[in-house]
Amino acid sequence: MPHLIRQNYAVAYFSLFLTGFIAATLFPASSELLLLALLAQGYLPVWLWLAATLGNTLGSCVNWYLGRELLRFQHKSWFPISAAALTRATTQFQRYGRWSLLFAWLPVVGDPLTMVAGVLRVPFRLFLLLVALGKGLRYALLIWLGHQLW
């Protein structure tokens, strides 16, 4: 697979987009390692940033939608967020308000936080702006740090 990714830019950028998307949903995944690996192989930082930010932001949009539509199923065994994680995210959201969405990239609470935003009916445009800004800054910092290492 690394050989295929090195030869096909579209596959590399789409893989990063998809990894970022999955990582932002409630499935356990991480896009940072792939981002740094592609950066080390010489892929263009601006395209890496764009693919990772778009994928991760769109994954968070899925969580927002799920929060709006699926909360009524929270007591079902298949519900993707534990009651404890949902409570932590709700507490953080209520403490810091909408600005907490700038930190939707944080591990453990970030994904449930985006779902809570849907539950609490945060307007989608505001949600999108804050989440994209926070995730974009995180990936920009990660790319900058990666450049410092290589």
N, C-alpha and C positions, 0 to 999 in steps of 0.2 A: 504493500500500500504506500509506504513513503516514496518509493520509486515513481509510482503513478502520480502522486501529489506533486513531486518535483517537476514532472513533465507537463502537467496540465494545470495551468493557473486557475481556470474556472472550477475545477474539482477542489482545489485547495481553498479557494475563497468560499465556495458553497459549503464545504465541510466545516469551515470555521463558523459560517452563518448558522448551519444546522446545529452544531455543537453549542453555540451560544443560545440558540432558541431552546434547545432541550434543557440546558443548564438553568435557564430562567423559569422554566415551568417547575412543577412540583417533583419532577424526577431528579434523582441525585446524579449530577454530572458537573463537569468543570471545563470551561473553555480556555482558561489561562494557559495551560500547558501547551495546547495546540497552537495558540497564538504565539507564544514564545518560540516554539519549534519552527513555525513558519517564518517568523522574524529572523531567526538565526540562519535560515536557509536563503535569505535574501529577498523574500517577498516584500512588495511595496507597503510600507507602514500605513499609508493613507487608506489603501484598500483593505488591509487587515483591520484597521480601526473601524471602517465603515461596515464590513461584513460582521464583525463581532458585535458592534453596537446595535446594528439593525436586528440581528438575530436575537440578541439578548432582550432588546426592548420589545420586540414582537412576542417573545415568550412571556414576558410580563403582562402584555395585553391579554393573552389567553387567561392568565390568572385573574386579572381584573374582571373579565367576562364571567369566568367561573364563579367568582365571588358574588357577582350580581345575580346569577341564575341558579347556582347549585347549593347555596347555603342551606336551603331547606332539607338537604340530605346529609347534613353534618353528623347526624347520629348513626348513620349507616356504617357498617364495617369497612366498606370499600372507599369511604371518603378519604381523599388524599392527604389531608392535614390533620395532625393529631389535635386534640382539644387543647393541650398545653401550648403547642406552637401557635395556635390561633389566638389563645388568650394573651400570650406574650406580644404577638404582633399587634393585637387590638390595643393593649395597654400602651405600647410604644407610640402607636398612631395617635391615640387620644392625648398622650402627653405632649407630643411634638407637633401634632396636626399634620396638615398636608405636606409640610416641609420634610417630614420624615421620608417621603418618597424619594428624595435625593439620595437616600441611603439604601435603596432597594437592592443594591448589588451586594450587600453584606451577607455573609453566610448565615445560615440557620433562620434568621428572622426576615430576610429580604423577600423571599418568595411568598411566605404567608402574608407579609405586609402588603404586597401587591393585590393579594386576594381580599384582604380586609378593606382596601381602598374600593374595591368593587362592592363589597357588602355595605359599606358606608356611603355608597353612591357618590364618590368623588367624581366630578365631571371629567369625561374622558379626555378632553383636550388638555386640561390642567394635568391630569395623570400622565399623559403621554409626554408632555413637556418636561415635567420634573423627573420622571423615570429616565427618559432619553438623555437628559442633561447629566444626571448622576452616573449612569452607565457609560456614557461617552467620555466623561472625565476620568472614570476609573480605567477604561481601556487606553486612553491617551497616556495616563501616568504609567501604566504597565508597559506600553510600547517605549516610552521614554526611558524607563528603568532598564528595559531589555537592551536598548541602544547603549546605555552606560556600561553594561556588562560585556558587550561585544565590541 
